[in-house]
């Protein structure tokens, strides 16, 4: 199929109608900027061919220009199998029309036209929703709208049928395809009864394997049980033999006999031991009786000795007690004499100390008066200096000129001088040079002049009156003279006012006042310094301190005066000199020291005597106690002895002791005789040990018998329980089951291996068949692909969809390729399909709207080469907005021109 | 006097190569044969049945298995049953005999667990000299003591023992439970009833193996038997007659078949094995070469067809080679990828012998079955 021209009227933006023409057989291009309407042209072509003229679907309604009711009208001239056709359609009209005119004057109208067109181009009648990929068939893939070119080419069922027809024309029908697929599915289903997709056992097969494992376990368990049963039976036999042996070996009888004899021996032995015990107890009793009598005798002798000793001790103590009493009396007399001497010395000391106090008071009066005379003079001088200083300072403070004020005054004085100079500079200078005698005839400003020659500076109109001549008024001519004069007056007034404030007549006077003030203040400072010296801090003869200051001095003077007056009032005479006082005081002190010494000596002696007296008194008390104690002891011992003799006389006691000793000897002989007899007997302990051992042995046999009976009972129970189950049968059953399951497993494994092999071979064969079947498609893509990606191979699915590209042995899924490469391969595939269709004598033409947008310049060049090569067989029309990029395509350029009424 | 001599009942035997239903039938019949032995005794006027060991197949059987033969014997109160332990059921602690001694026995059943002579019946005609086995394998002759056993003079001496008189063991070590060939003469026995050998064998005029009353393995075509022994006076040769007691015949068939044509012959041959195939236990070994179609027919006609006629059937077709023919492959498909796969599998199946070849052949059979199923749709 070759498009020749397309007319578009009242279709979307083309209200006025355009005609696209200039289509060549091979490669065509329309390059125009965005918004030009390239995509509208493609939409118009697709709408014209694939939509029904009577349709009012959404897609058809969108054909109308926005806001217009005008019916879209489209026409296409095309060439097919050497014949020229014209297709015209008017949509959305009261009477929508379709017309197909073909070679040889054939005309089809309306529905017939649509049907004929579908037959010619091989697409289906669109459904109620309008044309879609399914109805457009392979054309949907070949006539691309903007943005579709880089999508993976997906064939609709109709399109796929068309391609399949072509393929079958070339390679024949794919034999057994569907049936083979079903067989393969059946094989896979059969495999699933063994393993899942990941090779893991599934239900039935898994059950078998689990059952075998379980059976193996339970067989092991059963064999174990069998082993235990055998062991139990062996143990049972052994126990039964042992029980038999225990019952028949006669050991029980032997043990019983031996134990009976041992019982008798033990009883006899016990009786003998009891008798021996009794004999020993008698011996002990007799021994203790004799020992008690001996002890009583000894006690009585000890008491007699005690009485004698206590008597002699008391006698001796009575002698020393007399001596001690004599010594006490003597010491007490000496101590009293010393105490009397001490009292006399004390009275003397009081008298001497009173004399000493009186001398002290005289000394104090003397010092008071002495100190007072010096301090009073200093106080008077200080008070005079204070009065002077106060007066000078008062005068100084009366002058209120300060250095700053003086500075200010000097500045005002300078300002006045400047104001005067300014005024004088503007003033009119009048020089008077009068003749002698004329002076009294001339008045200046009403004031008679006094000098012959002088100069007057006039700042205001001033009259010069000359007697007899008249008046001459001089008017200063300068313009600002009045202003300067006023400034001068103001400066003068300011200075005058300020001087008055300080009571000065002039600045010089102020300066003098300031100097005066300074001098007065210097005088005051020197007076204050003198006061400070006079009232400085002092330390008096008695060590007391007078703080600095006039008041402290004044206070001290007052205190001293009061103290002196008080002493004099008490009749203390004033000493003539300090030396007199000192010698009297020294004599008194010496006497005090002597008396004090004598008192100390006396007191020491008294203390010594008191200590001796205390020792003597203690000795006397001790002696007296010793006497009492010894007398008491002698009395007590005497009483005890008397008591004992009262109950048994010494003679009776001696007799009793002799009897008891005889009895003791007899008992000792009896014990010795019994011990000699016992040496030939088995000791009771040995007999008892043997008895215990044999009893334990007998008990052990009983226990063993009991335990064996118990073990036998247990084993019999266990064996009887196990016997009933028929363990040998169970094992044989399980072995048989395991054998048959093993066979089943082996068969299953063989079958699974066969199914896996079958599936693998079927898949392999299917893949090879598919490859052969799809070869025409891939063979047609391959030359183009070689030009684009040297060495690459493309792989299609059975659904004729591009699946992957293989490069250098690596397979890359189409979806992971770059946008550019994917689009380029997609375009190649479309060219290959078109090629295939044409090869089968079917119509085909390719339209690419805004394609290859993602291609770089090198790839674009290769794609141009490919398109040029492909266009030798199929008409290719490219729409693009990229003038510069596509100028190297070298395609035939389409012409778009306004449509002038054809009708 | 007349006695029935039998042995090797092996009650409780497990059959490993048959399906559970067939096995149940075979097991049941081993018990039912006891009834037939009792009937034979009654029918032939035999006062006693001597069972020469291996009454049970194992030493430790369930209570039910233990009781099964006793309950059958109990049904014949006028018949005296004498049993001794064999190598399968030796008298050992906890074994069937010990359990029976504890539990008690029917009045007409005597078990002999010690080698002591006992009167047979009322003891006026004959004494029984038993040689029970107390272990599975006894080194030496279990009948050794028979010579020294005293019995009343002028009465018949009948020995009852279990063991091999010849070296039956294939490994040649058979000195275990070995019985002297001349035991009957040496021990002055009028008849020595032996068990252990499952076939019926005459050793000499006075010494016989009865064989098992119900066959339990392939290798002999006869049904199970017992012996009817008639003894008149001491020292005289007893009259011994075989009586049929078994139900099933165990038949082995070995056939070589090539192609579908031979399949017809095989089917006919199998149907001719016995007039009562329901009493036959069949062991079929098939080898030869089959096409895929014929192989499928074999499964259909033999495995699922004629095999059902027999009481039990074991088929070994591992020697059957499948060689797909051109027709087989054309039937699968003339062209297309399935045919391509079939062609390749055929090549593999024709390759050198080994697991790969077998797997390929099996894969072809699977393909054939699936193809046939598809055809059937």
Interface residues (C-beta under 8 A of the other chain):
Chain A: X174 X175 X176 X177 X179 X180 X182 X183 X186 X187 X190 X226 X229 X232 X233 X234 X236 X237 X719 X722 X723 X724 X725 X726 X727 X728 X729 X732 X733 X735 X736 X739 X740 X750 X751 X753 X754 X755 X757 X758 X761 X762 X764 X765 X766 X768 X769
Chain B: X12 X13 X14 X15 X16 X17 X23 X57 X58 X59 X60 X61 X62 X63 X64 X65 X66 X92 X93 X94 X99 X333 X334 X335 X336 X337 X338 X339 X340 X341 X344 X345 X348 X358 X359 X360 X362 X363 X364 X365 X366 X367 X370 X371 X373 X374
